[in-house]
Amino acid sequence: MPRFGYARVSSTDQDLTIQLAKLKAAGCEVVRSEKMSGKSADDRPELATVMQFLREGDELVVVRLDRLGRSTRDVLNLVHELDQRGASLRILDPELTTGGDVGRIVVTVLGMVAEMERKFILERQRAGIEAAKAAGVYAGKGRAKTVPDAEIRRRHAAGEGPAAIARQLEISRTSVYRALGTGPSDAGLRKTSGEGA
């Protein structure tokens, strides 16, 4: 039975290595991967490509169900499309396949649980943000500033360069440039690229 693998992570700074190794070890002849959000199957071109490859008797393999999608509806639509093609879905963790009726039921339940879990996480995040706002400690997106901009500007006015300021305050040069309201020139980047931030 020909196996086609699909791997996905949500952002460009995440690594696909483990998923790809598991899919190859599972005997996938072709593996497609992408770094995209799993919110909607419509926005994932590599998933669309692998779905086009599938024929009767083929198997689409993913490491975990949430790699296929976050929405139960999307997952079930994909399982239905596989059924229409005479293909099936295999999940490696936990090990199951939609090749039989029991597998389809389990995939439906797992999809619902994953979607509920995501909703609970988002609700907890919202509650935490509201509590932080009420306490006056929420600064919006991103990490809270650890060094005031005034300290960065004071050091710069005293003659310290951006790389030195970043090193001394243990922050990135980008944070220094942002506080100074300037951007590094290409030449400045080349000159300081060897210096640690």
Sequence and secondary structure as in RCSB ss.txt:
>XXXX:A:sequence
MPRFGYARVSSTDQDLTIQLAKLKAAGCEVVRSEKMSGKSADDRPELATVMQFLREGDELVVVRLDRLGRSTRDV
LNLVHELDQRGASLRILDPELTTGGDVGRIVVTVLGMVAEMERKFILERQRAGIEAAKAAGVYAGKGRAKTVPDA
EIRRRHAAGEGPAAIARQLEISRTSVYRALGTGPSDAGLRKTSGEGA
>XXXX:A:secstr
  EEEEEEESSTTS  HHHHHHHHHTT SEEEEEE  SS GGG HHHHHHHHH  TT EEEESSHHHH S HHHH
HHHHHHHHHHT EEEEETTEEETTSHHHHHHHHHHHHHHHHHHHHHHHHHHHHHHHHHHHT   SSS   SS HH
HHHHHHHTT  HHHHHHHHT  HHHHHHHHT    HHHHHHHTTS  
